[in-house]
Amino acid sequence: MKILLILLLFCTAVGAQTKDELRRKYGEPFSETFVVRSGVTVTATYEPNEQIKELLIAPQLPSELIKLKPATLSFRY
């Protein structure tokens, strides 16, 4: 019985959030990143009226590097 309970806990399906669910929950994004060619990305930042405010061209970082960066937030009063 114990094994069955453990198997049920590990076998439950977890649904990832879709783009539409994120937009419903948090609103429209203020930036988006596009791969314009192999190794090059452009991040577009938008004004509240949805006009482009800034385009940032940068090398595409491997996802492993992004995940290895320290994931801390500073606390301010």
Secondary structure, DSSP 8 states (H G I E B T S, - for coil): -HHHHHHHHHS-------HHHHHHHH-S-SEEEEEEETTEEEEEEE-TTS-EEEEEEEE---HHHHHHS--------
